[in-house]
């Protein structure tokens, strides 16, 4: 905002919004002509009280830490703490057991002259400061975040520097650990060797350790890289660090949160700068940046895979060779392997929480003939990958692949009729739908064809090294039926509309008649199928809505059906049965007027 002398300033405001993002209240927190910043907030819902803190320019310099209490929408008090020189600010408010707060911030900061200290104070409900302490880690310390730890201590995060003329005394990512008496346990400045500087924007306690995010530069003048880091709670030593570089310009993490179980991991948010030429200027444009990691700070998920070979000299003995990827069994927070031989013997386990994975090749001897399923699970954080292979010892599996199908207007439901598949023992399927789409390993897949035509579908069943292949031609001729269907000769109907979609309790089916036959002479049937091809509902259409010469509307209840996707078919009773292309659909031997998908929701 602009003052009477043409100077512009930033002021403090507070806005309450509901869960839909609508504004409920708007508070103008200004009190002085000069600018200020609202930097943090603490809310006590039981008393509907907000505490808001930040930095205020009461005159010019020095600035004051300021704090405000708002209860039930009314400002109760304002406090200014002006006992320090230069710039001073409250950056984080933490709840205290007595309803007051701990204020975390920075004092005596003089950017460019390398002054400043971290600050912690206990403040009561009336804004009185019970005690305060300052902490020196570097020549200049700037606070960004703070948290209270499970042992009632504190962790302060931000940036500190060391005198170094090469990097112009840049700030570096810093953590300061305090005990329950607010005394220093340890402090740590990270990445000093990079000479580029950086910061820690947010920290989170993870069991006995800490996870934090921020940004750092590899060298003076280089681009900033976002990072997520885990440090040991006892001394702050890094356990692992992951860098995220979008690859074009600067990348920053500003905030993050742990993801609740069972998913786990972290979601980090920030900014990724891109370079875009808008002649004649090359602009640096900031984009929202979001990264979801696992509990190791990684994007990768485990991939279980292995080979089995039979010992030619001892046929009962098989050699397992682990070829899995992205499991990291020997790393901090890494994964582990669970290998089940399928014969009831104890599983083999190695990795985090178990013995070291010192060998990738493991022998195993089966005691009796049979077909066994060898199962390997690679588990990292909350991600699990499973690989299964079958072992045939003295037994011929003789797999027999076979299937049939039902076409729902291009959405084809395949029904697997194979025998001797031994799925529990490591047998597996591979479907090729004949249209260039990726293969499927599902037992009873549903596949959508996007164009009319004849396709050759192939099912391959593999047990041990025994393979069975079955093929069948799929005739798809009803892809793309429009919502207003074209006329079917002799049916007396020129179009069908099914709505709403998704449906909750009822479906409306509207028929548009031809001029040759009145709708009273047209017998139509509505059928609804599950994706597995089971008939869920079938009923003659009885008009309950408009029965004009142009339309007839019918209402059907679907309130009793489970939520999910269904395939519908509207047909006319009697006559040719869909030219023989319905593959056994029960449509009373009539012409199919319309087919499609409809969702039932609850």
C-alpha positions as CSV (number, residue, x, y, z in Angstrom):
1,X,0.0,0.0,0.0
2,X,1.1,3.6,-0.6
3,X,1.5,6.3,2.1
4,X,0.9,10.1,1.6
5,X,4.5,10.5,0.5
6,X,4.3,7.9,-2.3
7,X,6.2,5.2,-0.4
8,X,4.7,1.7,-0.6
9,X,4.6,-0.8,2.3
10,X,3.5,-4.3,3.0
11,X,0.9,-4.8,5.8
12,X,-0.4,-7.7,7.9
13,X,-3.8,-9.3,7.2
14,X,-5.6,-12.4,8.4
15,X,-8.3,-14.2,6.5
16,X,-10.5,-17.1,7.7
17,X,-11.9,-19.5,5.1
18,X,-14.1,-22.5,5.2
19,X,-13.4,-26.0,3.7
20,X,-14.7,-24.8,0.4
21,X,-12.2,-21.9,0.3
22,X,-14.9,-19.3,0.9
23,X,-13.9,-16.3,3.0
24,X,-15.6,-16.1,6.4
25,X,-13.7,-13.2,8.1
26,X,-11.1,-10.8,7.0
27,X,-8.9,-9.0,9.6
28,X,-6.8,-5.9,8.9
29,X,-4.0,-6.1,11.4
30,X,-2.3,-2.8,10.6
31,X,-1.5,-0.4,13.4
32,X,1.4,1.7,12.2
33,X,2.2,3.6,9.0
34,X,5.3,1.5,8.2
35,X,5.1,-2.0,6.9
36,X,5.1,-5.4,8.7
37,X,4.7,-9.1,8.0
38,X,2.4,-11.7,9.5
39,X,4.6,-14.8,9.5
40,X,3.0,-17.4,11.7
41,X,-0.2,-18.4,13.4
42,X,-1.3,-20.7,16.3
43,X,-4.9,-21.7,16.8
44,X,-6.7,-23.0,19.9
45,X,-10.0,-24.4,18.8
46,X,-11.4,-24.9,22.3
47,X,-11.4,-21.1,22.9
48,X,-11.6,-20.0,19.2
49,X,-8.4,-18.1,19.8
50,X,-5.7,-17.1,17.2
51,X,-2.2,-16.0,18.0
52,X,-0.5,-14.2,15.0
53,X,3.1,-13.3,15.0
54,X,5.7,-11.7,12.8
55,X,7.8,-8.6,12.2
56,X,6.7,-5.0,12.5
57,X,8.4,-1.7,11.3
58,X,7.0,0.5,14.0
59,X,9.2,3.4,12.7
60,X,12.0,2.3,10.5
61,X,14.8,0.3,12.1
62,X,15.1,-1.6,14.3
63,X,12.0,-3.8,13.7
64,X,10.1,-5.4,16.4
65,X,8.8,-8.9,17.0
66,X,5.0,-8.5,17.3
67,X,2.3,-10.8,18.6
68,X,-1.5,-10.5,18.5
69,X,-4.3,-12.4,20.2
70,X,-7.8,-12.7,18.5
71,X,-10.6,-14.5,20.3
72,X,-14.1,-15.0,18.8
73,X,-13.2,-12.5,16.0
74,X,-12.1,-9.7,18.4
75,X,-8.6,-8.4,18.9
76,X,-7.8,-9.0,22.6
77,X,-4.3,-7.5,22.7
78,X,-1.1,-6.6,20.7
79,X,2.4,-6.9,22.0
80,X,5.7,-5.6,20.5
81,X,9.0,-6.9,21.7
82,X,11.7,-4.3,21.0
83,X,14.7,-5.3,23.1
84,X,16.9,-6.2,20.2
85,X,18.8,-4.3,17.5
86,X,18.4,-4.5,13.7
87,X,15.7,-6.9,12.4
88,X,13.7,-9.1,14.6
89,X,10.8,-11.5,13.9
90,X,8.7,-14.4,15.3
91,X,8.8,-17.1,12.6
92,X,6.9,-20.0,14.4
93,X,4.4,-20.3,17.2
94,X,4.2,-23.6,19.1
95,X,1.5,-24.5,21.7
96,X,2.4,-24.7,25.4
97,X,0.5,-26.8,28.0
98,X,-0.8,-23.6,29.8
99,X,-2.6,-22.3,26.7
100,X,0.2,-19.9,25.9
101,X,2.9,-20.5,23.4
102,X,6.6,-20.8,22.5
103,X,7.8,-18.2,20.0
104,X,10.6,-19.3,17.7
105,X,12.4,-16.6,15.6
106,X,15.4,-14.5,15.0
107,X,16.9,-11.4,16.5
108,X,19.6,-8.9,15.7
109,X,19.7,-9.9,12.1
110,X,21.5,-7.5,9.8
111,X,21.6,-9.0,6.3
112,X,24.8,-8.3,4.5
113,X,26.7,-7.5,7.6
114,X,26.4,-11.1,9.0
115,X,24.8,-10.5,12.3
116,X,21.9,-12.4,13.8
117,X,20.9,-15.1,16.3
118,X,18.2,-17.7,16.7
119,X,15.6,-17.0,19.4
120,X,13.2,-18.9,21.6
121,X,10.8,-17.5,24.2
122,X,7.9,-18.7,26.5
123,X,4.9,-16.3,26.3
124,X,1.8,-16.6,28.4
125,X,-1.8,-16.0,27.4
126,X,-1.5,-12.3,28.2
127,X,1.5,-11.8,25.9
128,X,4.0,-11.6,28.8
129,X,7.4,-13.1,28.1
130,X,8.2,-15.5,30.9
131,X,11.7,-16.2,29.6
132,X,13.7,-15.9,26.4
133,X,17.0,-17.3,25.0
134,X,19.2,-16.5,22.0
135,X,21.6,-18.9,20.3
136,X,24.6,-18.4,18.1
137,X,25.5,-21.0,15.5
138,X,27.1,-19.0,12.7
139,X,28.0,-15.3,12.3
140,X,24.5,-14.8,10.9
141,X,21.6,-17.0,11.9
142,X,18.1,-16.8,10.3
143,X,15.2,-18.9,11.4
144,X,12.6,-20.3,9.1
145,X,10.9,-23.1,11.1
146,X,10.7,-24.7,14.5
147,X,9.1,-27.6,16.2
148,X,8.6,-29.1,19.7
149,X,10.0,-32.6,20.0
150,X,8.5,-35.6,21.6
151,X,10.9,-35.2,24.6
152,X,9.6,-31.7,25.1
153,X,12.7,-30.2,23.6
154,X,12.9,-28.1,20.4
155,X,14.4,-28.1,16.9
156,X,15.0,-24.8,15.1
157,X,15.6,-24.8,11.3
158,X,16.9,-22.2,9.0
159,X,20.2,-20.9,7.7
160,X,23.6,-20.0,9.2
161,X,27.0,-19.0,7.8
162,X,30.7,-19.3,8.4
163,X,33.2,-16.6,7.4
164,X,34.3,-17.4,3.9
165,X,35.2,-14.7,1.4
166,X,34.9,-17.1,-1.5
167,X,31.2,-17.6,-1.1
168,X,30.4,-14.1,0.3
169,X,29.4,-15.5,3.6
170,X,26.3,-17.2,2.3
171,X,23.8,-19.0,4.6
172,X,23.8,-22.8,4.7
173,X,21.1,-25.2,5.8
174,X,21.2,-25.4,9.6
175,X,19.5,-27.3,12.4
176,X,19.7,-26.4,16.1
177,X,18.6,-29.0,18.7
178,X,17.5,-27.9,22.2
179,X,16.5,-30.0,25.3
180,X,13.4,-29.5,27.5
181,X,15.2,-26.6,29.3
182,X,15.9,-24.9,26.0
183,X,19.6,-25.6,26.3
184,X,21.7,-26.5,23.3
185,X,22.2,-30.3,22.6
186,X,23.8,-29.9,19.2
187,X,23.8,-27.7,16.1
188,X,24.8,-28.6,12.6
189,X,25.5,-26.6,9.4
190,X,25.2,-28.7,6.3
191,X,26.8,-28.6,2.8
192,X,29.6,-26.2,3.7
193,X,31.7,-27.8,1.1
194,X,29.4,-26.7,-1.7
195,X,30.2,-23.0,-1.4
196,X,26.8,-22.2,-2.8
197,X,24.6,-21.8,0.3
198,X,21.1,-22.9,1.1
199,X,18.4,-23.2,3.7
200,X,16.1,-25.6,5.6
201,X,12.5,-24.6,5.3
202,X,10.7,-27.3,7.3
203,X,11.5,-30.1,9.7
204,X,9.6,-33.1,11.0
205,X,10.3,-35.6,13.8
206,X,10.5,-39.2,12.6
207,X,10.8,-41.6,15.6
208,X,14.2,-40.7,17.0
209,X,15.4,-38.8,14.0
210,X,14.5,-35.8,11.9
211,X,13.5,-35.3,8.3
212,X,13.9,-31.9,6.7
213,X,13.5,-30.2,3.3
214,X,15.0,-27.1,1.7
215,X,17.3,-26.0,-1.1
216,X,21.0,-25.7,-1.7
217,X,23.4,-24.6,-4.4
218,X,26.4,-26.7,-5.5
219,X,28.5,-23.5,-6.1
220,X,28.2,-19.8,-6.1
221,X,26.1,-18.8,-9.0
222,X,24.7,-22.3,-9.7
223,X,21.1,-23.2,-9.7
224,X,19.4,-24.2,-6.5
225,X,18.4,-27.8,-6.0
226,X,15.6,-28.9,-3.8
227,X,16.4,-31.6,-1.2
228,X,14.9,-33.9,1.4
229,X,17.3,-35.1,4.2
230,X,17.1,-37.4,7.2
231,X,19.4,-36.7,10.1
232,X,20.2,-38.7,13.2
233,X,18.3,-37.3,16.2
234,X,21.3,-37.8,18.7
235,X,23.8,-35.6,16.8
236,X,22.3,-34.3,13.6
237,X,24.6,-36.4,11.3
238,X,23.0,-37.0,7.9
239,X,21.6,-40.5,7.4
240,X,20.6,-39.9,3.8
241,X,20.0,-36.9,1.4
242,X,18.0,-36.9,-1.9
243,X,18.2,-34.0,-4.3
244,X,15.5,-33.1,-6.8
245,X,16.5,-31.1,-9.8
246,X,13.8,-30.4,-12.4
247,X,16.7,-29.7,-14.7
248,X,16.0,-26.2,-16.1
249,X,16.6,-23.6,-13.4
250,X,16.2,-23.2,-9.7
251,X,14.1,-25.7,-7.7
252,X,13.0,-25.1,-4.1
253,X,11.1,-27.1,-1.5
254,X,9.1,-24.8,0.9
255,X,6.9,-27.3,2.8
256,X,6.3,-31.0,3.2
257,X,4.2,-33.4,5.2
258,X,4.4,-37.1,6.0
259,X,1.8,-39.2,4.3
260,X,-0.4,-41.2,6.6
261,X,-0.2,-45.0,6.6
262,X,-0.7,-47.3,4.8
263,X,0.8,-45.2,1.9
264,X,3.6,-43.6,3.9
265,X,6.5,-41.5,2.6
266,X,6.4,-37.7,2.1
267,X,4.8,-35.1,-0.1
268,X,7.1,-32.1,-0.7
269,X,5.8,-28.8,-2.3
270,X,7.7,-25.8,-3.6
271,X,8.7,-24.1,-6.9
272,X,10.5,-25.2,-10.0
273,X,11.7,-22.3,-12.2
274,X,11.7,-22.7,-16.0
275,X,13.3,-20.6,-18.7
276,X,11.1,-19.4,-21.5
277,X,12.0,-17.1,-24.4
278,X,9.4,-14.4,-24.9
279,X,11.3,-12.3,-27.4
280,X,13.4,-10.4,-26.8
281,X,13.7,-11.5,-23.2
282,X,14.5,-15.0,-21.7
283,X,12.2,-15.1,-18.7
284,X,12.6,-17.3,-15.6
285,X,9.0,-18.5,-14.8
286,X,8.1,-20.1,-11.5
287,X,5.9,-23.2,-11.6
288,X,4.3,-25.1,-8.7
289,X,6.4,-28.2,-7.8
290,X,5.2,-31.2,-6.0
291,X,7.1,-34.5,-5.3
292,X,5.8,-37.6,-3.6
293,X,8.5,-39.9,-2.2
294,X,8.7,-43.1,-0.2
295,X,10.0,-43.2,3.3
296,X,13.6,-43.2,1.9
297,X,13.0,-39.9,0.1
298,X,13.0,-41.8,-3.3
299,X,10.7,-41.9,-6.3
300,X,11.5,-45.5,-7.1
301,X,9.5,-48.5,-6.1
302,X,10.9,-52.0,-5.6
303,X,10.8,-54.5,-8.5
304,X,11.0,-58.1,-7.5
305,X,12.5,-60.5,-10.1
306,X,14.6,-63.7,-9.9
307,X,15.7,-66.8,-11.9
308,X,15.5,-70.4,-11.0
309,X,17.8,-73.2,-12.3
310,X,17.8,-76.9,-11.6
311,X,21.0,-78.6,-10.6
312,X,21.6,-81.3,-13.3
313,X,23.5,-83.5,-10.9
314,X,20.9,-83.2,-8.0
315,X,17.5,-82.7,-9.6
316,X,15.8,-82.0,-6.2
317,X,18.1,-79.0,-5.8
318,X,17.3,-75.6,-7.3
319,X,19.3,-72.4,-7.4
320,X,17.6,-69.1,-6.8
321,X,19.3,-65.9,-8.1
322,X,17.9,-62.6,-7.0
323,X,17.8,-60.0,-9.7
324,X,15.5,-57.5,-8.0
325,X,15.9,-53.7,-8.3
326,X,15.2,-50.6,-6.1
327,X,15.0,-52.5,-2.8
328,X,18.2,-51.2,-1.0
329,X,18.2,-53.9,1.7
330,X,21.5,-52.6,3.2
331,X,20.6,-48.9,3.3
332,X,19.1,-46.9,6.1
333,X,15.3,-47.1,5.9
334,X,15.9,-49.6,3.1
335,X,13.8,-52.6,2.2
336,X,14.0,-56.4,2.7
337,X,13.3,-59.6,0.9
338,X,10.9,-62.4,1.8
339,X,11.5,-65.6,-0.1
340,X,8.9,-68.5,0.2
341,X,9.9,-71.8,-1.4
342,X,6.3,-73.0,-1.5
343,X,7.0,-76.3,0.2
344,X,6.2,-75.3,3.8
345,X,9.9,-74.8,4.8
346,X,10.8,-71.6,6.6
347,X,11.1,-68.5,4.4
348,X,14.4,-66.8,3.7
349,X,14.5,-63.2,5.0
350,X,17.2,-60.6,4.7
351,X,17.6,-56.8,4.7
352,X,16.2,-54.2,7.1
353,X,15.3,-55.8,10.4
354,X,16.9,-59.1,9.4
355,X,20.3,-60.5,8.5
356,X,22.4,-58.8,5.8
357,X,21.7,-59.8,2.2
358,X,25.2,-61.1,1.6
359,X,24.3,-63.5,-1.1
360,X,22.2,-63.1,-4.3
361,X,22.4,-66.9,-5.1
362,X,20.6,-69.3,-2.7
363,X,20.2,-73.0,-3.1
364,X,17.2,-75.0,-1.9
365,X,16.4,-78.7,-1.9
366,X,12.8,-80.1,-2.2
367,X,12.1,-83.3,-0.4
368,X,9.2,-84.7,-2.5
369,X,8.0,-84.5,-6.1
370,X,5.3,-81.9,-6.9
371,X,4.6,-78.5,-8.3
372,X,5.7,-75.6,-6.1
373,X,5.3,-71.9,-6.3
374,X,8.4,-69.9,-5.4
375,X,7.4,-66.4,-4.2
376,X,9.7,-63.4,-3.7
377,X,8.5,-60.2,-2.1
378,X,10.7,-57.1,-2.3
379,X,9.4,-54.6,0.3
380,X,10.5,-51.0,0.7
381,X,8.7,-48.7,3.0
382,X,5.0,-49.3,2.1
383,X,5.7,-50.6,-1.4
384,X,5.7,-54.3,-2.1
385,X,6.6,-56.0,-5.4
386,X,5.9,-59.8,-5.8
387,X,7.4,-62.2,-8.3
388,X,6.3,-65.8,-8.6
389,X,7.7,-68.8,-10.5
390,X,6.7,-72.4,-10.5
391,X,9.0,-75.4,-9.9
392,X,7.9,-78.7,-11.4
393,X,9.7,-81.7,-9.8
394,X,8.8,-85.1,-11.3
395,X,5.4,-83.8,-12.4
396,X,4.1,-82.7,-15.9
397,X,1.7,-79.8,-15.4
398,X,0.0,-80.1,-18.8
399,X,-1.6,-76.6,-18.8
400,X,-4.6,-76.1,-21.1
401,X,-5.5,-72.5,-22.1
402,X,-9.0,-71.6,-23.2
403,X,-11.4,-68.7,-23.0
404,X,-14.7,-67.2,-24.2
405,X,-15.8,-63.6,-24.4
406,X,-18.8,-61.3,-24.3
407,X,-18.8,-58.0,-26.3
408,X,-20.5,-55.0,-24.7
409,X,-20.3,-52.5,-27.5
410,X,-16.5,-52.7,-27.8
411,X,-16.0,-53.3,-24.1
412,X,-15.1,-57.0,-24.2
413,X,-15.3,-59.2,-21.0
414,X,-13.0,-62.3,-21.3
415,X,-13.9,-65.4,-19.3
416,X,-10.9,-67.6,-18.6
417,X,-11.8,-71.4,-19.0
418,X,-8.2,-72.7,-18.7
419,X,-7.4,-75.9,-16.9
420,X,-4.3,-76.9,-15.0
421,X,-3.2,-73.3,-14.5
422,X,-1.6,-73.9,-11.0
423,X,-1.9,-70.1,-10.2
424,X,-1.1,-70.7,-6.6
425,X,2.1,-72.6,-7.6
426,X,3.4,-69.9,-9.9
427,X,1.5,-70.5,-13.1
428,X,0.6,-67.3,-14.9
429,X,-1.4,-65.9,-17.8
430,X,-0.5,-63.5,-20.6
431,X,-3.2,-61.9,-22.8
432,X,-2.6,-60.3,-26.1
433,X,-5.7,-58.5,-27.3
434,X,-4.6,-58.2,-30.9
435,X,-4.9,-54.4,-31.1
436,X,-1.4,-53.4,-30.1
437,X,-2.3,-52.6,-26.5
438,X,-0.1,-53.7,-23.6
439,X,-0.5,-57.3,-22.5
440,X,-2.4,-58.3,-19.4
441,X,-1.8,-60.9,-16.7
442,X,-5.3,-60.8,-15.2
443,X,-7.2,-64.0,-15.0
444,X,-10.5,-62.5,-16.3
445,X,-9.7,-59.2,-18.0
446,X,-12.0,-56.6,-19.5
447,X,-10.6,-54.8,-22.5
448,X,-12.0,-51.9,-24.5
449,X,-11.5,-51.9,-28.3
450,X,-11.6,-48.4,-29.8
451,X,-12.3,-49.3,-33.4
452,X,-14.6,-51.7,-35.2
453,X,-12.9,-54.8,-36.7
454,X,-11.8,-58.4,-36.2
455,X,-9.0,-58.9,-33.7
456,X,-7.1,-62.0,-32.8
457,X,-7.0,-62.4,-29.0
458,X,-4.3,-64.8,-27.6
459,X,-4.2,-66.3,-24.2
460,X,-0.9,-67.9,-23.1
461,X,-0.7,-70.1,-20.0
462,X,2.7,-70.9,-18.6
463,X,3.5,-73.4,-15.8
464,X,7.2,-74.1,-15.2
465,X,8.5,-74.4,-18.8
466,X,5.2,-75.9,-20.1
467,X,3.3,-73.4,-22.3
468,X,-0.2,-73.6,-23.7
469,X,-1.5,-71.0,-26.3
470,X,-5.2,-70.4,-27.2
471,X,-6.4,-67.9,-29.9
472,X,-9.8,-66.7,-30.9
473,X,-11.1,-64.0,-33.3
474,X,-13.0,-61.1,-31.7
475,X,-15.6,-59.4,-33.9
476,X,-16.1,-55.8,-32.7
477,X,-18.9,-54.1,-34.6
478,X,-20.7,-51.8,-32.2
479,X,-17.9,-49.4,-31.1
480,X,-19.1,-45.8,-31.0
481,X,-22.9,-46.2,-30.7
482,X,-24.0,-42.5,-30.1
483,X,-26.2,-41.6,-27.2
484,X,-29.0,-41.0,-29.7
485,X,-28.8,-44.3,-31.5
486,X,-29.5,-44.6,-35.2
487,X,-32.8,-46.2,-36.4
488,X,-33.0,-50.0,-36.5
489,X,-35.1,-51.0,-39.5
490,X,-38.5,-52.4,-38.5
491,X,-38.1,-51.8,-34.8
492,X,-40.2,-48.7,-34.6
493,X,-37.4,-46.9,-32.6
494,X,-35.0,-44.3,-34.0
495,X,-32.9,-43.6,-30.9
496,X,-32.2,-44.5,-27.3
497,X,-30.9,-42.2,-24.5
498,X,-29.8,-43.6,-21.1
499,X,-29.3,-41.0,-18.3
500,X,-28.1,-39.8,-15.8
501,X,-24.6,-41.3,-15.9
502,X,-23.4,-41.8,-13.2
503,X,-26.7,-42.8,-11.7
504,X,-27.5,-43.0,-8.0
505,X,-31.0,-44.4,-7.4
506,X,-32.8,-44.4,-10.8
507,X,-32.1,-44.6,-14.5
508,X,-34.1,-42.8,-17.2
509,X,-34.3,-44.5,-20.6
510,X,-35.8,-42.4,-23.4
511,X,-36.9,-44.0,-26.7
512,X,-37.5,-41.9,-29.8
513,X,-40.1,-43.7,-32.1
514,X,-40.2,-44.0,-35.9
515,X,-43.2,-42.7,-37.9
516,X,-44.1,-46.2,-39.0
517,X,-45.1,-47.7,-35.7
518,X,-46.5,-46.2,-32.5
519,X,-44.5,-46.9,-29.3
520,X,-47.4,-48.8,-27.9
521,X,-46.6,-51.6,-30.4
522,X,-42.9,-51.7,-29.6
523,X,-41.8,-54.2,-26.9
524,X,-38.4,-53.3,-25.6
525,X,-36.2,-54.9,-22.9
526,X,-33.5,-53.2,-20.8
527,X,-30.6,-55.5,-19.5
528,X,-27.8,-54.6,-17.2
529,X,-24.6,-56.7,-16.8
530,X,-21.7,-56.7,-14.4
531,X,-18.2,-56.5,-15.9
532,X,-17.9,-60.3,-15.4
533,X,-20.9,-60.8,-17.7
534,X,-23.5,-61.6,-15.1
535,X,-27.0,-60.4,-15.6
536,X,-27.7,-57.9,-12.8
537,X,-31.1,-56.5,-14.0
538,X,-33.5,-57.2,-16.9
539,X,-36.9,-55.8,-17.3
540,X,-39.4,-54.8,-20.0
541,X,-39.6,-51.0,-20.4
542,X,-42.8,-49.6,-19.0
543,X,-43.5,-45.9,-19.8
544,X,-43.7,-43.7,-16.7
545,X,-42.9,-40.4,-18.3
546,X,-43.7,-38.8,-21.5
547,X,-45.6,-40.9,-24.1
548,X,-45.9,-38.2,-26.8
549,X,-45.6,-39.1,-30.5
550,X,-41.9,-38.1,-30.4
551,X,-40.5,-39.8,-27.2
552,X,-41.2,-42.2,-24.4
553,X,-39.3,-42.1,-21.1
554,X,-39.0,-45.0,-18.7
555,X,-37.7,-45.0,-15.1
556,X,-35.8,-47.9,-13.6
557,X,-34.6,-48.3,-10.0
558,X,-31.0,-49.2,-9.5
559,X,-30.9,-48.4,-5.8
560,X,-30.5,-52.1,-4.9
561,X,-27.4,-52.5,-7.0
562,X,-23.9,-52.3,-5.6
563,X,-21.9,-49.3,-6.7
564,X,-19.7,-50.0,-9.8
565,X,-19.6,-50.0,-13.6
566,X,-22.3,-51.9,-15.5
567,X,-22.9,-52.6,-19.2
568,X,-26.4,-51.9,-20.5
569,X,-28.3,-53.2,-23.5
570,X,-31.6,-52.1,-24.9
571,X,-33.3,-54.5,-27.3
572,X,-36.5,-55.0,-29.2
573,X,-38.3,-58.3,-28.5
574,X,-38.6,-60.7,-31.4
575,X,-36.8,-60.8,-34.8
576,X,-33.2,-61.4,-35.7
577,X,-30.8,-61.7,-32.7
578,X,-28.3,-59.0,-33.4
579,X,-27.1,-60.7,-36.6
580,X,-25.5,-63.4,-34.5
581,X,-22.9,-61.1,-32.9
582,X,-24.1,-61.0,-29.3
583,X,-22.2,-64.1,-28.2
584,X,-25.1,-65.5,-26.2
585,X,-26.4,-62.3,-24.7
586,X,-29.9,-62.9,-23.2
587,X,-31.8,-60.3,-25.1
588,X,-34.9,-62.4,-25.9
589,X,-33.9,-62.9,-29.5
590,X,-34.4,-59.2,-30.4
591,X,-32.6,-56.4,-32.2
592,X,-30.1,-54.5,-30.1
593,X,-30.9,-50.8,-30.1
594,X,-28.2,-49.5,-27.8
595,X,-25.3,-50.7,-25.7
596,X,-23.0,-48.8,-23.4
597,X,-21.6,-48.3,-19.9
598,X,-23.2,-46.7,-16.9
599,X,-21.8,-46.1,-13.4
600,X,-23.9,-46.6,-10.3
601,X,-22.7,-44.5,-7.3
602,X,-23.6,-44.3,-3.7
